[in-house]
Amino acid sequence: MEKKMNLIIRNVKITDLEAIVATESRAFDMSEEMTRNDAIGRIENYPDTFLVAEVDSKVVGHIFGPAANVEFIRDEMYFKNHPNHPNDKYQMILSIAVDENYRERGIATALMNEFEKIARQAGRQELSLTCYPKLFSFYEKLGFVNKGKTDDDIPDPDNESSYNMIKILR
């Protein structure tokens, strides 16, 4: 019999940094040094829209992104961090990642649901993200709609394009 998972979704703390770096760098095949620098800037600039998933006191996943006044993610959002502003209309999701040992347990869905709740409370009009076709069904189950290829489309190593997906919040 499998033990019940004690899942907590909460705002990020700087002490979560190393767990975030490990998960993010493995999930997106990035160097830990680059991931660490990016994560520190994101934690400092938008801790209100940077959440972690914790199971039995261990950080096993995260979701983050800034709010903005443009509907779709632009490449510079990955490199230039800025604080969220109350009048920003759109909530971006730059990343969602779960440790490979904790996947298929509903953690990504729980992170998405809590993130949406925060975006609604902040008065955002839409959630916006980019993804590859292999993830369409996951996001569609959560109410996202495919809006076509990204403008800054740089195919991944397998020559796969990324797509804009949105979820209208109001």
C-alpha positions as CSV (number, residue, x, y, z in Angstrom):
1,M,0.0,0.0,0.0
2,E,1.4,3.4,-1.1
3,K,1.9,6.0,1.6
4,K,-0.3,9.1,1.2
5,M,1.6,12.1,-0.2
6,N,1.8,15.2,2.0
7,L,1.8,17.9,-0.7
8,I,2.2,21.6,0.2
9,I,2.2,24.3,-2.4
10,R,3.7,27.6,-1.2
11,N,5.6,30.7,-2.2
12,V,9.3,30.3,-2.9
13,K,12.1,31.0,-0.3
14,I,15.7,31.6,-1.1
15,T,16.5,28.4,0.9
16,D,14.7,26.5,-1.9
17,L,17.3,27.6,-4.4
18,E,19.4,24.4,-4.7
19,A,16.3,22.1,-5.1
20,I,14.9,24.4,-7.8
21,V,18.3,24.5,-9.6
22,A,18.5,20.7,-9.6
23,T,15.0,20.2,-10.9
24,E,15.0,23.0,-13.5
25,S,18.5,22.2,-14.9
26,R,17.6,18.5,-15.4
27,A,14.1,19.2,-16.8
28,F,15.4,21.7,-19.4
29,D,18.9,20.4,-19.9
30,M,20.5,23.7,-18.8
31,S,23.7,24.3,-16.8
32,E,23.2,24.6,-13.0
33,E,25.2,27.8,-13.0
34,M,23.0,29.5,-15.5
35,T,19.9,28.1,-13.8
36,R,21.0,29.3,-10.4
37,N,21.6,32.9,-11.6
38,D,18.2,33.0,-13.4
39,A,16.4,31.6,-10.3
40,I,17.9,34.1,-7.9
41,G,16.7,37.0,-10.1
42,R,13.3,35.5,-10.3
43,I,13.0,34.8,-6.6
44,E,14.0,38.4,-5.9
45,N,11.8,40.0,-8.6
46,Y,8.5,38.0,-8.4
47,P,8.3,35.8,-5.3
48,D,4.5,36.3,-5.4
49,T,4.3,34.3,-8.6
50,F,7.0,31.7,-7.9
51,L,5.6,28.7,-6.2
52,V,7.2,25.4,-5.0
53,A,5.7,22.0,-4.4
54,E,6.9,20.4,-1.2
55,V,6.4,16.7,-0.3
56,D,7.5,15.6,3.2
57,S,9.6,18.8,3.6
58,K,11.4,18.3,0.3
59,V,11.0,20.7,-2.6
60,V,10.0,18.5,-5.6
61,G,8.7,20.9,-8.1
62,H,8.0,24.6,-9.0
63,I,6.2,27.0,-11.2
64,F,7.1,30.6,-12.0
65,G,6.6,33.5,-14.2
66,P,6.2,37.3,-14.3
67,A,3.0,39.3,-15.0
68,A,3.1,41.4,-18.1
69,N,1.0,43.6,-20.4
70,V,1.6,41.5,-23.5
71,E,-0.4,38.4,-24.2
72,F,2.4,36.0,-25.2
73,I,5.8,35.2,-23.8
74,R,8.7,37.0,-25.4
75,D,12.2,35.6,-25.4
76,E,13.6,38.5,-23.3
77,M,11.3,37.5,-20.4
78,Y,13.5,34.5,-19.8
79,F,16.6,36.8,-19.4
80,K,15.3,40.1,-17.9
81,N,13.5,39.8,-14.6
82,H,11.1,42.5,-13.4
83,P,8.7,42.7,-10.5
84,N,5.0,42.2,-11.1
85,H,2.8,45.3,-11.3
86,P,-0.8,45.5,-10.1
87,N,-2.0,46.7,-13.6
88,D,-0.3,43.8,-15.5
89,K,-3.1,42.0,-17.4
90,Y,-1.4,38.7,-18.3
91,Q,0.3,36.1,-16.1
92,M,3.1,34.3,-17.8
93,I,4.3,30.8,-16.9
94,L,7.9,30.6,-17.9
95,S,8.5,27.2,-16.3
96,I,6.8,24.3,-14.5
97,A,9.0,21.4,-13.5
98,V,8.7,18.4,-11.2
99,D,11.5,16.1,-10.0
100,E,11.4,13.0,-12.2
101,N,11.0,10.8,-9.0
102,Y,7.7,12.6,-8.3
103,R,6.0,12.8,-11.7
104,E,2.6,11.3,-12.5
105,R,1.3,12.1,-9.0
106,G,-0.7,15.3,-9.7
107,I,2.0,17.7,-8.5
108,A,2.1,19.7,-11.8
109,T,-1.7,20.0,-11.8
110,A,-1.7,21.2,-8.2
111,L,1.0,23.8,-9.0
112,M,-1.0,25.0,-12.1
113,N,-4.2,25.2,-10.0
114,E,-2.6,27.3,-7.3
115,F,-0.8,29.5,-9.8
116,E,-4.2,30.2,-11.5
117,K,-5.8,31.0,-8.2
118,I,-3.0,33.6,-7.5
119,A,-3.4,35.1,-11.0
120,R,-7.2,35.4,-10.5
121,Q,-6.7,37.1,-7.1
122,A,-4.3,39.6,-8.7
123,G,-6.9,40.4,-11.4
124,R,-5.0,39.0,-14.3
125,Q,-7.1,38.3,-17.5
126,E,-5.1,35.3,-18.9
127,L,-2.5,32.8,-18.1
128,S,0.0,32.4,-21.0
129,L,2.7,29.9,-21.6
130,T,4.7,28.2,-24.4
131,C,5.1,24.5,-24.9
132,Y,5.9,21.8,-27.4
133,P,3.1,19.7,-29.0
134,K,3.8,16.7,-26.7
135,L,2.4,18.8,-23.8
136,F,-0.8,20.0,-25.5
137,S,-3.1,17.4,-23.9
138,F,-1.9,18.3,-20.4
139,Y,-2.6,22.0,-20.8
140,E,-5.8,21.5,-22.7
141,K,-7.2,19.4,-19.8
142,L,-6.5,22.5,-17.6
143,G,-8.5,24.7,-20.0
144,F,-5.7,26.2,-22.1
145,V,-6.2,26.9,-25.9
146,N,-3.5,26.7,-28.5
147,K,-2.9,30.0,-30.2
148,G,-0.3,28.9,-32.7
149,K,3.5,28.9,-33.1
150,T,5.5,31.4,-31.1
151,D,6.8,34.5,-32.9
152,D,10.4,33.9,-31.7
153,D,10.2,30.2,-32.7
154,I,13.5,28.5,-32.2
155,P,13.0,24.8,-32.6
156,D,14.3,22.5,-29.9
157,P,17.2,20.0,-30.6
158,D,14.6,17.6,-32.2
159,N,13.5,20.4,-34.6
160,E,10.2,20.8,-32.8
161,S,8.5,24.2,-32.7
162,S,7.0,25.8,-29.5
163,Y,3.4,27.1,-29.4
164,N,1.6,29.8,-27.4
165,M,-1.2,28.6,-25.2
166,I,-3.5,30.7,-23.1
167,K,-6.2,30.3,-20.5
168,I,-8.8,33.1,-20.2
169,L,-9.4,33.9,-16.5
170,R,-12.3,36.4,-16.9
